[in-house]
Amino acid sequence: MSDVLPIIEGSLGAGPPDWASWLLRCPLSIIHREQATIRAILQRHGFAAGVDYLDALLAYSNATRLPDGGFPPTVVMPVHMAAGAMREAARAAEAE
């Protein structure tokens, strides 16, 4: 039996498309709590685009918000760019 949480365990046996989908849907609370485990899994499988997305998402969710409550574009845009790059890497891996 694994020490990894079931919500993370479900993504372990899959390939990049499933990892990308899981990362895009995973609650931020899980991302924050299990970031070291998630990072280790992505690195072990060589999914650098997933690690980049994780980094961008953590920077976004930890950013100081603007006076209006919004997030600075300097943390919002990297999340969108990393998500797109991650999706593309997942599609490319699936085509191999």
Phi and psi in degrees as GROMACS dihedral restraints (atoms count N, CA, C in turn):
[ dihedral_restraints ]
;  ai    aj    ak    al  type     phi  dphi    fc
    3     4     5     6     1   -89.0    20    10
    4     5     6     7     1   153.0    20    10
    6     7     8     9     1   -87.2    20    10
    7     8     9    10     1    -1.4    20    10
    9    10    11    12     1   -80.9    20    10
   10    11    12    13     1   141.8    20    10
   12    13    14    15     1   -60.8    20    10
   13    14    15    16     1   147.9    20    10
   15    16    17    18     1   -56.6    20    10
   16    17    18    19     1   -35.5    20    10
   18    19    20    21     1   -66.5    20    10
   19    20    21    22     1   -27.9    20    10
   21    22    23    24     1   -88.0    20    10
   22    23    24    25     1   -39.3    20    10
   24    25    26    27     1   -53.8    20    10
   25    26    27    28     1   -36.9    20    10
   27    28    29    30     1   -62.6    20    10
   28    29    30    31     1   -22.5    20    10
   30    31    32    33     1   -94.1    20    10
   31    32    33    34     1    -7.3    20    10
   33    34    35    36     1   -70.7    20    10
   34    35    36    37     1   -36.3    20    10
   36    37    38    39     1   -86.0    20    10
   37    38    39    40     1    -1.3    20    10
   39    40    41    42     1   -97.5    20    10
   40    41    42    43     1   178.1    20    10
   42    43    44    45     1  -103.3    20    10
   43    44    45    46     1  -174.3    20    10
   45    46    47    48     1   -51.7    20    10
   46    47    48    49     1   -40.4    20    10
   48    49    50    51     1   -60.0    20    10
   49    50    51    52     1   -39.2    20    10
   51    52    53    54     1   -73.0    20    10
   52    53    54    55     1   -37.5    20    10
   54    55    56    57     1   -63.1    20    10
   55    56    57    58     1   -44.0    20    10
   57    58    59    60     1   -62.8    20    10
   58    59    60    61     1   -46.6    20    10
   60    61    62    63     1   -59.6    20    10
   61    62    63    64     1   -43.8    20    10
   63    64    65    66     1   -63.0    20    10
   64    65    66    67     1   -45.2    20    10
   66    67    68    69     1   -61.8    20    10
   67    68    69    70     1   -37.8    20    10
   69    70    71    72     1   -70.3    20    10
   70    71    72    73     1   -25.1    20    10
   72    73    74    75     1  -101.0    20    10
   73    74    75    76     1   -17.3    20    10
   75    76    77    78     1   -64.0    20    10
   76    77    78    79     1   134.4    20    10
   78    79    80    81     1   -59.6    20    10
   79    80    81    82     1   142.3    20    10
   81    82    83    84     1   -58.5    20    10
   82    83    84    85     1   -32.6    20    10
   84    85    86    87     1   -62.4    20    10
   85    86    87    88     1   -37.7    20    10
   87    88    89    90     1   -70.0    20    10
   88    89    90    91     1   -42.8    20    10
   90    91    92    93     1   -56.0    20    10
   91    92    93    94     1   -47.6    20    10
   93    94    95    96     1   -66.3    20    10
   94    95    96    97     1   -48.2    20    10
   96    97    98    99     1   -66.2    20    10
   97    98    99   100     1   -37.7    20    10
   99   100   101   102     1  -111.5    20    10
  100   101   102   103     1    22.3    20    10
  102   103   104   105     1   -58.3    20    10
  103   104   105   106     1   -37.7    20    10
  105   106   107   108     1   -66.0    20    10
  106   107   108   109     1   -42.1    20    10
  108   109   110   111     1   -66.4    20    10
  109   110   111   112     1   -45.2    20    10
  111   112   113   114     1   -61.3    20    10
  112   113   114   115     1   -45.8    20    10
  114   115   116   117     1   -59.6    20    10
  115   116   117   118     1   -45.4    20    10
  117   118   119   120     1   -61.1    20    10
  118   119   120   121     1   -41.5    20    10
  120   121   122   123     1   -64.3    20    10
  121   122   123   124     1   -47.2    20    10
  123   124   125   126     1   -63.3    20    10
  124   125   126   127     1   -41.9    20    10
  126   127   128   129     1   -66.5    20    10
  127   128   129   130     1   -41.7    20    10
  129   130   131   132     1   -60.5    20    10
  130   131   132   133     1   -35.2    20    10
  132   133   134   135     1   -90.2    20    10
  133   134   135   136     1     0.7    20    10
  135   136   137   138     1    71.2    20    10
  136   137   138   139     1    27.5    20    10
  138   139   140   141     1   -96.2    20    10
  139   140   141   142     1    73.7    20    10
  141   142   143   144     1   -59.9    20    10
  142   143   144   145     1   -35.3    20    10
  144   145   146   147     1   -63.9    20    10
  145   146   147   148     1   -33.1    20    10
  147   148   149   150     1   -68.7    20    10
  148   149   150   151     1   -38.5    20    10
  150   151   152   153     1   -64.9    20    10
  151   152   153   154     1   -42.2    20    10
  153   154   155   156     1   -61.7    20    10
  154   155   156   157     1   -41.5    20    10
  156   157   158   159     1   -64.4    20    10
  157   158   159   160     1   -44.1    20    10
  159   160   161   162     1   -57.4    20    10
  160   161   162   163     1   -46.7    20    10
  162   163   164   165     1   -60.4    20    10
  163   164   165   166     1   -45.1    20    10
  165   166   167   168     1   -64.7    20    10
  166   167   168   169     1   -41.4    20    10
  168   169   170   171     1   -65.7    20    10
  169   170   171   172     1   -40.5    20    10
  171   172   173   174     1   -66.9    20    10
  172   173   174   175     1   -39.9    20    10
  174   175   176   177     1   -62.0    20    10
  175   176   177   178     1   -42.7    20    10
  177   178   179   180     1   -62.1    20    10
  178   179   180   181     1   -50.2    20    10
  180   181   182   183     1   -73.7    20    10
  181   182   183   184     1   -14.9    20    10
  183   184   185   186     1  -102.4    20    10
  184   185   186   187     1     0.6    20    10
  186   187   188   189     1   -71.8    20    10
  187   188   189   190     1   148.1    20    10
  189   190   191   192     1   -72.1    20    10
  190   191   192   193     1   130.5    20    10
  192   193   194   195     1   -81.0    20    10
  193   194   195   196     1   160.8    20    10
  195   196   197   198     1   -74.6    20    10
  196   197   198   199     1   165.2    20    10
  198   199   200   201     1   -54.7    20    10
  199   200   201   202     1   -28.6    20    10
  201   202   203   204     1   -84.6    20    10
  202   203   204   205     1     1.4    20    10
  204   205   206   207     1    92.3    20    10
  205   206   207   208     1    -7.8    20    10
  207   208   209   210     1   -80.3    20    10
  208   209   210   211     1   174.8    20    10
  210   211   212   213     1  -103.1    20    10
  211   212   213   214     1   145.9    20    10
  213   214   215   216     1   -63.8    20    10
  214   215   216   217     1   143.2    20    10
  216   217   218   219     1   -57.9    20    10
  217   218   219   220     1   -25.8    20    10
  219   220   221   222     1   -67.5    20    10
  220   221   222   223     1   -15.1    20    10
  222   223   224   225     1  -111.2    20    10
  223   224   225   226     1   -20.2    20    10
  225   226   227   228     1   -77.5    20    10
  226   227   228   229     1   -48.4    20    10
  228   229   230   231     1   -61.6    20    10
  229   230   231   232     1   -42.1    20    10
  231   232   233   234     1   -60.2    20    10
  232   233   234   235     1   -31.8    20    10
  234   235   236   237     1   -65.1    20    10
  235   236   237   238     1   -46.8    20    10
  237   238   239   240     1   -64.9    20    10
  238   239   240   241     1   -40.9    20    10
  240   241   242   243     1   -66.6    20    10
  241   242   243   244     1   -42.7    20    10
  243   244   245   246     1   -67.3    20    10
  244   245   246   247     1   -36.4    20    10
  246   247   248   249     1   -63.6    20    10
  247   248   249   250     1   -43.5    20    10
  249   250   251   252     1   -63.7    20    10
  250   251   252   253     1   -43.1    20    10
  252   253   254   255     1   -64.7    20    10
  253   254   255   256     1   -36.3    20    10
  255   256   257   258     1   -67.7    20    10
  256   257   258   259     1   -43.1    20    10
  258   259   260   261     1   -61.0    20    10
  259   260   261   262     1   -42.4    20    10
  261   262   263   264     1   -65.2    20    10
  262   263   264   265     1   -42.1    20    10
  264   265   266   267     1   -63.4    20    10
  265   266   267   268     1   -37.7    20    10
  267   268   269   270     1   -66.2    20    10
  268   269   270   271     1   -42.1    20    10
  270   271   272   273     1   -64.2    20    10
  271   272   273   274     1   -41.8    20    10
  273   274   275   276     1   -64.2    20    10
  274   275   276   277     1   -41.1    20    10
  276   277   278   279     1   -66.3    20    10
  277   278   279   280     1   -35.6    20    10
  279   280   281   282     1   -68.3    20    10
  280   281   282   283     1   -32.3    20    10
  282   283   284   285     1   -75.7    20    10
  283   284   285   286     1   -15.2    20    10
